[in-house]
Amino acid sequence: LEAALQDEDAEVRKRAALALGQLGKHAAPAVPALVAGLQDKDAGVRRVAAEALGYLGEHAAPAVPALEAALQDKDAIFHRAAASALGCLGQHAASAVPALGAALQDKDKDVRERAALALWQLGKHAAPAVPALVAGLQDKDAGVRRVAAEALGYLGEQAAPAVPALGAALQDEDEEVREGAALALCRALQDEDEEVREGAALALGRLGMADLVSMQPPQCLL
């Protein structure tokens, strides 16, 4: 399969990358070949190589610098695949947090949403991206705003500076964004930092119990 990644036919190279991805961790020895595939002249091959690396999870850790560089590619679809792959690598992609934060400013809304999702998957390792995620709460796309809110909810005390912005997001015109913000603030109620808990309680208190019930956020109603 690794040899097939060098085939003259782009379709053969693409299928080889796809097959390697389906092998998961068993394809770990092929990581260097898949990284090389990120530079393929064919956009489809580059995209599938990125997706395959994501399927390898932590075994693709050596590919993080190359995937991070891929976020600068002109092809938006490749951008999305690279961001998604970094998210699948979890804590092993921590060094790519600044690049993912920058991707939240991409002109393509799907790239921005994938970047926010990747930061969500990185959990507390995404702490350096809090300012970018807070800015994401103001994104013109509701999907980006929702994922940004949910990502902040998994950052614990490191997301303390985001509590006021999450409180404001409770008034968002989109129901799913409001729910994401409410759930993030509910998680903040369990934070070890008293100021974080107080800020979250204040924001939720302003919303009112009737609105919380209509949103049906289980954590708030326990």
Accessible surface in RSA format (square Angstrom, percent):
REM  Atomic radii and reference values for relative SASA: ProtOr
REM  Chains: A
REM  Algorithm: Lee & Richards
REM  Probe-radius: 1.40
REM  Slices: 20
REM RES _ NUM      All-atoms   Total-Side   Main-Chain    Non-polar    All polar
REM                ABS   REL    ABS   REL    ABS   REL    ABS   REL    ABS   REL
RES LEU A   1   101.64  56.6  61.81  44.2  39.84 100.1  62.66  44.0  38.98 104.9
RES GLU A   2    81.76  46.9  77.50  58.6   4.26  10.1  25.23  48.8  56.53  46.2
RES ALA A   3    84.80  78.0  66.31 102.3  18.49  42.1  74.97 105.6   9.83  26.1
RES ALA A   4    28.68  26.4  21.44  33.1   7.24  16.5  27.57  38.8   1.11   3.0
RES LEU A   5    10.15   5.7   2.40   1.7   7.75  19.5   2.40   1.7   7.75  20.9
RES GLN A   6   131.74  73.7 105.40  77.0  26.33  62.7  47.14 100.4  84.59  64.2
RES ASP A   7    56.61  39.7  46.15  45.9  10.45  24.7   9.24  21.7  47.37  47.2
RES GLU A   8   172.41  99.0 144.35 109.2  28.06  66.8  65.91 127.5 106.51  87.0
RES ASP A   9    72.84  51.0  64.81  64.5   8.03  19.0  22.92  53.9  49.92  49.8
RES ALA A  10    30.54  28.1  26.28  40.6   4.26   9.7  26.28  37.0   4.26  11.3
RES GLU A  11    76.87  44.1  74.37  56.3   2.50   6.0  37.11  71.8  39.77  32.5
RES VAL A  12    58.07  38.2  56.20  50.9   1.87   4.5  57.25  49.7   0.82   2.2
RES ARG A  13    13.34   5.6  13.34   6.8   0.00   0.0   6.51   8.9   6.82   4.1
RES LYS A  14    55.80  27.2  55.80  34.2   0.00   0.0  18.86  17.0  36.95  39.4
RES ARG A  15   158.65  66.6 154.04  78.5   4.61  11.0  48.34  66.1 110.31  66.9
RES ALA A  16     3.79   3.5   0.77   1.2   3.03   6.9   3.20   4.5   0.59   1.6
RES ALA A  17     0.00   0.0   0.00   0.0   0.00   0.0   0.00   0.0   0.00   0.0
RES LEU A  18    79.62  44.3  78.89  56.4   0.72   1.8  79.62  55.9   0.00   0.0
RES ALA A  19    29.96  27.5  27.07  41.8   2.89   6.6  28.21  39.7   1.75   4.6
RES LEU A  20     7.33   4.1   7.33   5.2   0.00   0.0   7.33   5.1   0.00   0.0
RES GLY A  21     2.46   3.0   0.00   N/A   2.46   3.0   0.03   0.1   2.43   5.4
RES GLN A  22   137.07  76.6  99.50  72.7  37.57  89.4  39.61  84.3  97.46  73.9
RES LEU A  23    82.75  46.1  75.68  54.1   7.07  17.8  79.02  55.5   3.74  10.1
RES GLY A  24    15.84  19.5   0.00   N/A  15.84  19.5  15.84  43.5   0.00   0.0
RES LYS A  25   126.86  61.9 115.51  70.9  11.34  27.0  57.87  52.1  68.99  73.5
RES HIS A  26   136.90  74.8 111.23  77.3  25.67  65.7  74.09  76.4  62.81  73.1
RES ALA A  27     3.25   3.0   0.00   0.0   3.25   7.4   3.25   4.6   0.00   0.0
RES ALA A  28    32.19  29.6  25.31  39.1   6.88  15.6  25.62  36.1   6.56  17.4
RES PRO A  29   102.87  75.0  77.67  70.8  25.20  91.6  90.72  74.9  12.16  75.6
RES ALA A  30     2.71   2.5   2.63   4.1   0.08   0.2   2.63   3.7   0.08   0.2
RES VAL A  31     6.46   4.2   6.46   5.8   0.00   0.0   6.46   5.6   0.00   0.0
RES PRO A  32    95.84  69.8  83.70  76.3  12.14  44.1  89.53  73.9   6.31  39.2
RES ALA A  33    15.82  14.5   9.00  13.9   6.83  15.5  15.01  21.1   0.81   2.1
RES LEU A  34     0.00   0.0   0.00   0.0   0.00   0.0   0.00   0.0   0.00   0.0
RES VAL A  35    39.98  26.3  39.48  35.7   0.50   1.2  39.48  34.3   0.50   1.4
RES ALA A  36    53.95  49.6  38.58  59.5  15.36  34.9  46.48  65.4   7.47  19.8
RES GLY A  37     7.65   9.4   0.00   N/A   7.65   9.4   7.42  20.4   0.22   0.5
RES LEU A  38     4.68   2.6   1.26   0.9   3.42   8.6   1.26   0.9   3.42   9.2
RES GLN A  39   142.47  79.7 116.70  85.3  25.78  61.4  46.13  98.2  96.35  73.1
RES ASP A  40    22.30  15.6  12.03  12.0  10.27  24.3   9.40  22.1  12.89  12.9
RES LYS A  41   183.97  89.8 147.16  90.3  36.81  87.6  99.82  89.9  84.15  89.6
RES ASP A  42    43.84  30.7  38.85  38.7   4.99  11.8   7.50  17.7  36.34  36.2
RES ALA A  43    42.06  38.7  36.37  56.1   5.69  12.9  36.54  51.5   5.52  14.6
RES GLY A  44    16.99  20.9   0.00   N/A  16.99  20.9  12.11  33.2   4.88  10.9
RES VAL A  45     0.75   0.5   0.75   0.7   0.00   0.0   0.75   0.7   0.00   0.0
RES ARG A  46    36.21  15.2  36.21  18.5   0.00   0.0   6.71   9.2  29.50  17.9
RES ARG A  47    69.76  29.3  69.76  35.6   0.00   0.0   9.54  13.0  60.22  36.5
RES VAL A  48     8.09   5.3   8.09   7.3   0.00   0.0   8.09   7.0   0.00   0.0
RES ALA A  49     0.02   0.0   0.02   0.0   0.00   0.0   0.02   0.0   0.00   0.0
RES ALA A  50     0.00   0.0   0.00   0.0   0.00   0.0   0.00   0.0   0.00   0.0
RES GLU A  51    55.29  31.7  49.84  37.7   5.45  13.0  20.20  39.1  35.10  28.7
RES ALA A  52     1.04   1.0   0.26   0.4   0.78   1.8   0.71   1.0   0.33   0.9
RES LEU A  53     0.00   0.0   0.00   0.0   0.00   0.0   0.00   0.0   0.00   0.0
RES GLY A  54     5.45   6.7   0.00   N/A   5.45   6.7   2.00   5.5   3.45   7.7
RES TYR A  55   130.75  61.0 105.35  59.9  25.40  66.1  71.25  53.5  59.50  73.3
RES LEU A  56     3.43   1.9   0.00   0.0   3.43   8.6   0.75   0.5   2.68   7.2
RES GLY A  57    15.70  19.4   0.00   N/A  15.70  19.4  15.70  43.1   0.00   0.0
RES GLU A  58   103.86  59.6  91.29  69.1  12.57  29.9  18.53  35.9  85.33  69.7
RES HIS A  59    73.42  40.1  59.19  41.1  14.23  36.4  41.96  43.2  31.46  36.6
RES ALA A  60     0.00   0.0   0.00   0.0   0.00   0.0   0.00   0.0   0.00   0.0
RES ALA A  61    32.57  29.9  25.87  39.9   6.69  15.2  26.11  36.8   6.46  17.1
RES PRO A  62   101.84  74.2  70.98  64.7  30.86 112.2  83.87  69.2  17.97 111.7
RES ALA A  63     0.15   0.1   0.00   0.0   0.15   0.4   0.15   0.2   0.00   0.0
RES VAL A  64     4.93   3.2   4.93   4.5   0.00   0.0   4.93   4.3   0.00   0.0
RES PRO A  65    90.75  66.1  81.98  74.7   8.77  31.9  84.98  70.2   5.77  35.9
RES ALA A  66    22.22  20.4  13.07  20.2   9.15  20.8  19.78  27.9   2.44   6.5
RES LEU A  67     0.00   0.0   0.00   0.0   0.00   0.0   0.00   0.0   0.00   0.0
RES GLU A  68    52.61  30.2  51.91  39.3   0.70   1.7  10.53  20.4  42.08  34.4
RES ALA A  69    59.11  54.4  44.85  69.2  14.27  32.5  51.93  73.1   7.18  19.0
RES ALA A  70     7.77   7.1   1.32   2.0   6.45  14.7   7.58  10.7   0.19   0.5
RES LEU A  71    10.89   6.1   1.57   1.1   9.33  23.4   1.57   1.1   9.33  25.1
RES GLN A  72   134.78  75.4 108.65  79.4  26.12  62.2  48.11 102.4  86.67  65.7
RES ASP A  73    41.86  29.3  31.24  31.1  10.62  25.1  10.87  25.6  30.99  30.9
RES LYS A  74   211.20 103.0 176.27 108.2  34.93  83.2 126.46 113.8  84.74  90.3
RES ASP A  75    38.84  27.2  30.52  30.4   8.32  19.7  19.79  46.6  19.05  19.0
RES ALA A  76    29.57  27.2  25.24  39.0   4.32   9.8  25.71  36.2   3.86  10.2
RES ILE A  77    87.67  49.9  86.96  64.8   0.71   1.7  86.96  62.6   0.71   1.9
RES PHE A  78     3.17   1.6   3.17   2.0   0.00   0.0   3.17   1.9   0.00   0.0
RES HIS A  79    17.18   9.4  17.18  11.9   0.00   0.0  16.04  16.5   1.14   1.3
RES ARG A  80    53.62  22.5  53.62  27.3   0.00   0.0   4.28   5.8  49.34  29.9
RES ALA A  81     4.43   4.1   1.46   2.3   2.97   6.7   3.79   5.3   0.64   1.7
RES ALA A  82     0.00   0.0   0.00   0.0   0.00   0.0   0.00   0.0   0.00   0.0
RES ALA A  83     0.00   0.0   0.00   0.0   0.00   0.0   0.00   0.0   0.00   0.0
RES SER A  84    33.46  28.3  29.33  39.1   4.13   9.5  30.00  63.9   3.46   4.9
RES ALA A  85     2.02   1.9   0.00   0.0   2.02   4.6   1.72   2.4   0.31   0.8
RES LEU A  86     0.00   0.0   0.00   0.0   0.00   0.0   0.00   0.0   0.00   0.0
RES GLY A  87     2.91   3.6   0.00   N/A   2.91   3.6   0.00   0.0   2.91   6.5
RES CYS A  88    66.64  50.4  41.43  46.2  25.21  59.3  10.64  26.9  56.01  60.4
RES LEU A  89     3.34   1.9   0.00   0.0   3.34   8.4   0.88   0.6   2.46   6.6
RES GLY A  90    16.88  20.8   0.00   N/A  16.88  20.8  16.88  46.3   0.00   0.0
RES GLN A  91   106.65  59.6  92.10  67.3  14.55  34.6  19.96  42.5  86.69  65.7
RES HIS A  92    76.06  41.6  55.80  38.8  20.26  51.8  44.07  45.4  31.99  37.2
RES ALA A  93     0.00   0.0   0.00   0.0   0.00   0.0   0.00   0.0   0.00   0.0
RES ALA A  94    38.77  35.6  30.77  47.5   8.00  18.2  30.87  43.5   7.90  20.9
RES SER A  95    81.45  68.8  56.12  74.9  25.33  58.3  58.22 124.0  23.22  32.5
RES ALA A  96     0.00   0.0   0.00   0.0   0.00   0.0   0.00   0.0   0.00   0.0
RES VAL A  97     0.88   0.6   0.88   0.8   0.00   0.0   0.88   0.8   0.00   0.0
RES PRO A  98    92.28  67.3  75.18  68.5  17.11  62.2  85.18  70.3   7.11  44.2
RES ALA A  99    12.65  11.6   5.53   8.5   7.13  16.2  11.33  16.0   1.32   3.5
RES LEU A 100     0.00   0.0   0.00   0.0   0.00   0.0   0.00   0.0   0.00   0.0
RES GLY A 101     6.53   8.1   0.00   N/A   6.53   8.1   5.13  14.1   1.40   3.1
RES ALA A 102    62.77  57.7  45.15  69.7  17.62  40.1  53.93  75.9   8.85  23.4
RES ALA A 103    11.64  10.7   3.74   5.8   7.90  18.0  11.38  16.0   0.25   0.7
RES LEU A 104     5.16   2.9   0.40   0.3   4.76  12.0   0.40   0.3   4.76  12.8
RES GLN A 105   128.27  71.7 101.92  74.5  26.36  62.8  48.27 102.7  80.00  60.7
RES ASP A 106    30.54  21.4  19.50  19.4  11.04  26.1   9.93  23.4  20.61  20.6
RES LYS A 107   199.00  97.1 166.17 102.0  32.82  78.2 117.98 106.2  81.01  86.3
RES ASP A 108    33.31  23.3  26.24  26.1   7.07  16.7  11.90  28.0  21.41  21.4
RES LYS A 109   102.48  50.0  99.73  61.2   2.75   6.5  69.57  62.6  32.90  35.0
RES ASP A 110    47.32  33.1  46.39  46.2   0.93   2.2   7.59  17.9  39.74  39.6
RES VAL A 111     1.18   0.8   1.18   1.1   0.00   0.0   1.18   1.0   0.00   0.0
RES ARG A 112    12.69   5.3  12.69   6.5   0.00   0.0   6.24   8.5   6.45   3.9
RES GLU A 113    46.29  26.6  46.29  35.0   0.00   0.0   9.90  19.2  36.38  29.7
RES ARG A 114    91.64  38.5  90.94  46.4   0.70   1.7   8.09  11.1  83.55  50.6
RES ALA A 115     0.00   0.0   0.00   0.0   0.00   0.0   0.00   0.0   0.00   0.0
RES ALA A 116     0.00   0.0   0.00   0.0   0.00   0.0   0.00   0.0   0.00   0.0
RES LEU A 117    64.78  36.1  64.78  46.3   0.00   0.0  64.78  45.5   0.00   0.0
RES ALA A 118     0.52   0.5   0.00   0.0   0.52   1.2   0.22   0.3   0.30   0.8
RES LEU A 119     1.55   0.9   0.00   0.0   1.55   3.9   0.00   0.0   1.55   4.2
RES TRP A 120    69.24  27.8  64.41  31.2   4.82  11.3  58.45  31.2  10.79  17.5
RES GLN A 121    88.88  49.7  58.39  42.7  30.48  72.6  26.76  57.0  62.12  47.1
RES LEU A 122     3.94   2.2   0.00   0.0   3.94   9.9   1.12   0.8   2.83   7.6
RES GLY A 123    17.33  21.4   0.00   N/A  17.33  21.4  17.25  47.3   0.09   0.2
RES LYS A 124   129.25  63.1 120.36  73.8   8.89  21.2  65.30  58.8  63.95  68.1
RES HIS A 125    85.71  46.8  73.02  50.8  12.69  32.5  50.43  52.0  35.27  41.0
RES ALA A 126     0.34   0.3   0.34   0.5   0.00   0.0   0.34   0.5   0.00   0.0
RES ALA A 127    24.00  22.1  17.03  26.3   6.97  15.9  17.29  24.3   6.72  17.8
RES PRO A 128    97.02  70.7  62.96  57.4  34.06 123.8  76.38  63.1  20.64 128.3
RES ALA A 129     4.38   4.0   0.20   0.3   4.17   9.5   4.38   6.2   0.00   0.0
RES VAL A 130     8.37   5.5   8.37   7.6   0.00   0.0   8.37   7.3   0.00   0.0
RES PRO A 131    96.44  70.3  83.99  76.6  12.45  45.3  90.33  74.6   6.11  38.0
RES ALA A 132    22.28  20.5  15.13  23.3   7.15  16.3  20.84  29.3   1.43   3.8
RES LEU A 133     0.21   0.1   0.21   0.1   0.00   0.0   0.21   0.1   0.00   0.0
RES VAL A 134    38.97  25.6  38.30  34.7   0.67   1.6  38.30  33.3   0.67   1.8
RES ALA A 135    49.11  45.2  33.86  52.3  15.25  34.7  41.94  59.1   7.17  19.0
RES GLY A 136     4.77   5.9   0.00   N/A   4.77   5.9   4.69  12.9   0.08   0.2
RES LEU A 137     6.08   3.4   0.63   0.4   5.46  13.7   0.63   0.4   5.46  14.7
RES GLN A 138   138.00  77.2 112.21  82.0  25.79  61.4  46.33  98.6  91.67  69.5
RES ASP A 139    20.50  14.4  10.13  10.1  10.38  24.5   9.30  21.9  11.20  11.2
RES LYS A 140   183.96  89.7 147.17  90.3  36.79  87.6  99.74  89.8  84.22  89.7
RES ASP A 141    28.66  20.1  24.13  24.0   4.53  10.7   6.82  16.1  21.84  21.8
RES ALA A 142    30.95  28.5  26.22  40.5   4.73  10.8  26.39  37.2   4.56  12.1
RES GLY A 143    19.57  24.1   0.00   N/A  19.57  24.1  15.43  42.3   4.14   9.3
RES VAL A 144     0.23   0.2   0.23   0.2   0.00   0.0   0.23   0.2   0.00   0.0
RES ARG A 145    20.38   8.6  20.38  10.4   0.00   0.0   6.73   9.2  13.65   8.3
RES ARG A 146    60.16  25.3  60.16  30.7   0.00   0.0   9.26  12.7  50.90  30.8
RES VAL A 147     3.66   2.4   3.66   3.3   0.00   0.0   3.66   3.2   0.00   0.0
RES ALA A 148     0.00   0.0   0.00   0.0   0.00   0.0   0.00   0.0   0.00   0.0
RES ALA A 149     0.00   0.0   0.00   0.0   0.00   0.0   0.00   0.0   0.00   0.0
RES GLU A 150    25.36  14.6  25.36  19.2   0.00   0.0   4.87   9.4  20.49  16.7
RES ALA A 151     1.72   1.6   0.28   0.4   1.44   3.3   0.28   0.4   1.44   3.8
RES LEU A 152     3.00   1.7   0.00   0.0   3.00   7.6   0.00   0.0   3.00   8.1
RES GLY A 153     8.72  10.8   0.00   N/A   8.72  10.8   2.57   7.1   6.16  13.8
RES TYR A 154    96.35  45.0  84.78  48.2  11.58  30.1  59.34  44.6  37.01  45.6
RES LEU A 155     1.00   0.6   1.00   0.7   0.00   0.0   1.00   0.7   0.00   0.0
RES GLY A 156    29.65  36.6   0.00   N/A  29.65  36.6  22.97  63.0   6.69  15.0
RES GLU A 157    96.40  55.3  87.28  66.0   9.12  21.7  24.88  48.1  71.53  58.4
RES GLN A 158    70.58  39.5  54.22  39.6  16.36  38.9  32.42  69.0  38.15  28.9
RES ALA A 159     6.63   6.1   5.62   8.7   1.01   2.3   6.20   8.7   0.43   1.1
RES ALA A 160    35.14  32.3  26.75  41.3   8.40  19.1  27.12  38.2   8.03  21.3
RES PRO A 161    99.87  72.8  71.16  64.9  28.71 104.4  84.06  69.4  15.81  98.2
RES ALA A 162     0.00   0.0   0.00   0.0   0.00   0.0   0.00   0.0   0.00   0.0
RES VAL A 163    12.85   8.5  12.85  11.6   0.00   0.0  12.85  11.2   0.00   0.0
RES PRO A 164    98.60  71.9  80.43  73.3  18.17  66.1  90.97  75.1   7.64  47.5
RES ALA A 165    21.17  19.5  13.20  20.4   7.97  18.1  19.69  27.7   1.47   3.9
RES LEU A 166     4.34   2.4   4.34   3.1   0.00   0.0   4.34   3.0   0.00   0.0
RES GLY A 167    15.05  18.6   0.00   N/A  15.05  18.6   8.35  22.9   6.71  15.0
RES ALA A 168    62.56  57.5  43.61  67.3  18.95  43.1  53.07  74.7   9.49  25.1
RES ALA A 169     8.77   8.1   1.56   2.4   7.21  16.4   8.57  12.1   0.20   0.5
RES LEU A 170     3.01   1.7   1.61   1.1   1.40   3.5   1.61   1.1   1.40   3.8
RES GLN A 171   131.26  73.4 104.84  76.6  26.41  62.9  49.40 105.2  81.85  62.1
RES ASP A 172    24.00  16.8  13.07  13.0  10.93  25.8   9.52  22.4  14.48  14.4
RES GLU A 173   160.87  92.4 123.80  93.7  37.07  88.3  53.99 104.4 106.88  87.3
RES ASP A 174    44.23  31.0  39.56  39.4   4.67  11.0   7.41  17.4  36.82  36.7
RES GLU A 175    93.22  53.5  88.71  67.1   4.50  10.7  22.56  43.6  70.66  57.7
RES GLU A 176   101.49  58.3  99.83  75.5   1.66   4.0  29.68  57.4  71.81  58.6
RES VAL A 177     0.08   0.0   0.08   0.1   0.00   0.0   0.08   0.1   0.00   0.0
RES ARG A 178    64.66  27.1  64.66  33.0   0.00   0.0  10.56  14.4  54.10  32.8
RES GLU A 179    48.98  28.1  48.98  37.1   0.00   0.0   8.15  15.8  40.84  33.3
RES GLY A 180     0.77   1.0   0.00   N/A   0.77   1.0   0.34   0.9   0.44   1.0
RES ALA A 181     0.00   0.0   0.00   0.0   0.00   0.0   0.00   0.0   0.00   0.0
RES ALA A 182     0.00   0.0   0.00   0.0   0.00   0.0   0.00   0.0   0.00   0.0
RES LEU A 183    37.43  20.8  37.43  26.8   0.00   0.0  37.43  26.3   0.00   0.0
RES ALA A 184     2.38   2.2   0.00   0.0   2.38   5.4   0.00   0.0   2.38   6.3
RES LEU A 185     0.00   0.0   0.00   0.0   0.00   0.0   0.00   0.0   0.00   0.0
RES CYS A 186     3.47   2.6   0.92   1.0   2.55   6.0   0.92   2.3   2.55   2.8
RES ARG A 187    61.74  25.9  50.07  25.5  11.67  27.8  31.03  42.4  30.71  18.6
RES ALA A 188    13.87  12.8   9.08  14.0   4.79  10.9  13.61  19.2   0.26   0.7
RES LEU A 189    56.94  31.7  45.53  32.6  11.42  28.7  45.53  32.0  11.42  30.7
RES GLN A 190   146.55  81.9 119.39  87.3  27.16  64.7  48.47 103.2  98.08  74.4
RES ASP A 191    15.14  10.6   5.27   5.3   9.86  23.3   8.45  19.9   6.69   6.7
RES GLU A 192   159.46  91.6 130.56  98.8  28.90  68.8  55.04 106.5 104.42  85.3
RES ASP A 193    58.97  41.3  51.23  51.0   7.74  18.3  10.65  25.1  48.31  48.2
RES GLU A 194   104.35  59.9  99.98  75.6   4.37  10.4  26.44  51.2  77.91  63.6
RES GLU A 195   140.06  80.4 130.62  98.8   9.44  22.5  45.32  87.7  94.74  77.4
RES VAL A 196     8.79   5.8   5.43   4.9   3.36   8.1   8.79   7.6   0.00   0.0
RES ARG A 197    83.80  35.2  83.13  42.4   0.67   1.6  23.97  32.8  59.83  36.3
RES GLU A 198   100.33  57.6  92.04  69.6   8.29  19.7  41.80  80.9  58.53  47.8
RES GLY A 199    23.90  29.5   0.00   N/A  23.90  29.5  20.74  56.9   3.15   7.1
RES ALA A 200     0.00   0.0   0.00   0.0   0.00   0.0   0.00   0.0   0.00   0.0
RES ALA A 201    50.40  46.3  40.57  62.6   9.83  22.4  43.39  61.1   7.01  18.6
RES LEU A 202   101.48  56.5  96.11  68.8   5.37  13.5 100.98  70.9   0.50   1.3
RES ALA A 203     9.80   9.0   6.04   9.3   3.75   8.5   7.76  10.9   2.04   5.4
RES LEU A 204    11.22   6.2   9.90   7.1   1.32   3.3  10.14   7.1   1.08   2.9
RES GLY A 205    56.64  69.8   0.00   N/A  56.64  69.8  36.80 101.0  19.83  44.4
RES ARG A 206   185.38  77.8 148.16  75.5  37.22  88.6  62.96  86.0 122.42  74.2
RES LEU A 207    16.71   9.3   7.42   5.3   9.30  23.4   8.44   5.9   8.27  22.3
RES GLY A 208    26.38  32.5   0.00   N/A  26.38  32.5  26.38  72.4   0.00   0.0
RES MET A 209   119.87  62.1 109.82  72.7  10.05  23.9 106.81  90.8  13.06  17.3
RES ALA A 210    83.95  77.2  65.98 101.8  17.97  40.9  74.25 104.6   9.71  25.7
RES ASP A 211    65.34  45.8  65.05  64.7   0.29   0.7   5.61  13.2  59.73  59.6
RES LEU A 212    12.49   7.0  12.49   8.9   0.00   0.0  12.49   8.8   0.00   0.0
RES VAL A 213    77.30  50.9  76.17  69.0   1.13   2.7  76.17  66.2   1.13   3.1
RES SER A 214    80.00  67.6  51.79  69.1  28.21  65.0  50.62 107.8  29.37  41.2
RES MET A 215    15.77   8.2   8.15   5.4   7.62  18.1   8.63   7.3   7.15   9.5
RES GLN A 216   134.70  75.3 122.94  89.8  11.76  28.0  28.41  60.5 106.29  80.6
RES PRO A 217     2.89   2.1   0.00   0.0   2.89  10.5   2.89   2.4   0.00   0.0
RES PRO A 218    86.58  63.1  80.01  72.9   6.58  23.9  86.15  71.1   0.43   2.7
RES GLN A 219    81.12  45.4  66.26  48.4  14.86  35.4  33.75  71.8  47.37  35.9
RES CYS A 220    24.17  18.3   2.25   2.5  21.92  51.5   4.42  11.2  19.74  21.3
RES LEU A 221    83.53  46.5  51.02  36.5  32.51  81.7  54.94  38.6  28.59  76.9
RES LEU A 222   188.16 104.8 124.02  88.7  64.14 161.2 153.99 108.1  34.17  92.0
END  Absolute sums over single chains surface
CHAIN  1 A    10615.9       8569.1       2046.8       5844.4       4771.5
END  Absolute sums over all chains
TOTAL         10615.9       8569.1       2046.8       5844.4       4771.5
